[in-house]
Amino acid sequence: MLRHVNSNQNREAKMAKYYVNKNAQDNGDHEVHEQGCSRMPSEQNLQYLGDFTNCQDAVRAAKKTYPQSNGCYYCSNECHTQ
């Protein structure tokens, strides 16, 4: 008997490095960026958050330091709330 195996079960989740902007935007948000984002601020304005498989976990980590954090519209759009 053959068993159907979901191909997603065999793939490891992609890990990405995430950073939060130390400087708030005009609306008070600290944006969370995935490494390589074209909209990342300069290095001295970044705080490394860690490696995550999704932006939700990265934003949750950012909120420990910056309660008003939000995903970048460009690289973490599914976590962008405004």
Sequence and secondary structure as in RCSB ss.txt:
>XXXX:A:sequence
MLRHVNSNQNREAKMAKYYVNKNAQDNGDHEVHEQGCSRMPSEQNLQYLGDFTNCQDAVRAAKKTYPQSNGCYYC
SNECHTQ
>XXXX:A:secstr
      HHHHS    EEEEEESS  TTS EEEEETT TT   GGGEEEEEEESSHHHHHHHHHHH SSEEE TTT
SGGG   
